[in-house]
């Protein structure tokens, strides 16, 4: 299997009041995931990134970064802000100062 990002499809699923982004890799039974939940403290337009998980079998390909980038793109498009409780998402926010306006 190639490491090409063209082989990754990211889908968003609503789960209860929250949701998850799932990265499906063509030809692989494994998938990465970023979970979020709504924030009671910050209002309706804030989502808390709680977990980002990528199995070792598909690790090292930038899958986690793609999940965070999709989450951030949706925040811009849909108008919500993000609490990066997940350490990986928090690290990505530190690496991207241009995302500061999306941080709750």
N, C-alpha and C positions, 0 to 999 in steps of 0.2 A: 504494500500500500504506500502511496506517495504521501508526503507531508504537505501537499498543496492545500491552501485554505479553500480552494474551489470545491473541495470534497466535504466541506463542513456546512451543515444546514442548522441554523439556530431557530428554534420555535419557542414561542411564549405560551405557557399554559396557566390559566387562572386556577388556583387551588384554594378553595374557601375564600377568605377575604384577601389572601395574598396570591403568590404565584411563583413560577419558576421558569427559568430559561434553560432549554435543553439543547445541547450541541450534539447533533447526530453526525457521525462520521461514516461516509459511504464505505460499505464493505466491512464495517466493524460492528460487533454486537455491543460495544462499549459506548458510553456517552458521558459528556460532562454536564454539570448543572450549576446554576446560580439560583439560589432561593431568596425570596424577599417576602416581607410582611408589611402590612400598613402600620403607620405610627399613630398611636392614640395621643401621644404628647405633642406632636408637631402639626396635626391637622390632616385633612384628607389628601392633600397633594404632596405627601411625603411617604417614601417607601424605604424600609430598612433592609439593606443587603445583609442577610444573616449567614449564608454559607456559600462557598464556591468549592466544588469538588470535581476533580478530574482524575479518573483512575490511572494508575501507572502505565497500563497497557496503551494509553493514548497520550500520555504525558510528554512534555518537551516539544510540543507542536504549536504552542500558542493558543490552545483551546480556551483556557481560562481568560486570557486577555480578550479573545473574541467575544466571550460571554459578557464581560464587563463593558466592552465597547458597545455591544447591542443594548445593554441596559441603559447606558449613558445616552445613546442615540434616541432611545424611546423616551427618556426623561426630557430631552430637548423637544422632541416632536409632540409629546403629550402634555408637557408642562408640569411635571412633578419634580421634586427634589429628592436627594438621596442621603440617607444616614449610612455611612460605610462601616457597619459594625463588624463585618467580615474583614479579617486582617488583610486578605489579598486585595479586596476592593479598596480598603484604606490605603494600601501601598500604591495602587494604581492612581488614586486621587492625588497622592503626593508627587507622583511622576508626571502628572498632567495638570499643571496649575491653571490651564485653560478650562478645566472642569469646576473650578472653585465656585462659580455661580450656581452650580447644581447641588452643592453640599449643604445639607440642612444642619 
